[in-house]
């Protein structure tokens, strides 16, 4: 089934059509990236708990500080190095591109990933930590996250707020199509193409030449 498509006009002037990444693919890539960024840190904290070198309040503070210091550079640096792809995006074969057809810039990558902190991670971290005094604050954070989650579902190009600000789109990674090798095709039993017979006047001249030799 063909999904939504985005027609991008690069500087060369030849339009290119990309299939926009599905919500499921983006969620899967995000889940993988969360597992990657949390996995090593989780093992570290299991070790700290086992050693009993810090109390729980210190562990919680250190955890939220480290996860922020690991998560932000991870998303920004991986998309810079792999041209719009994190490890999770590479696995599910999606990538970030510039909506104007230009090359994806560091400014766009930084902007969309810092906005991800405002959209999802900081509200979710605050909710999980319980670091708010009023129940209304918790409700407001929950409503904010719900509205943010709806944004990619209600616009044609499935852009979240960070994509709108940075001018980016998340699309499926185009698959490379290789032309079949002619020699390999011939070895597999392809029929040889015979040369067409020479024109009649050339055949007659050649026969007369043979008779007069």
Buried (B, 14 or more C-beta within 10 A) or exposed (E): EEEEBBEBEBEEEEEEEBBBBBEEBBEBBBEBBBEBBBEEBEEEBEEBEEEEEBEEEEBBEBBBEEBBEBBBEBBBEBBBEBEBBBBBBBBBBBBBBBBBBEEBBEEBBBBBBBBBBBBBBEBEBBBEEEEBEEEEEBEEBEEBBEEBBEBBEEEEBBBBBBBBBBBBBBBBBEEEEEEEEEEEEEEEEEEEEEEEEEEEEEEEEEEEEEEEE
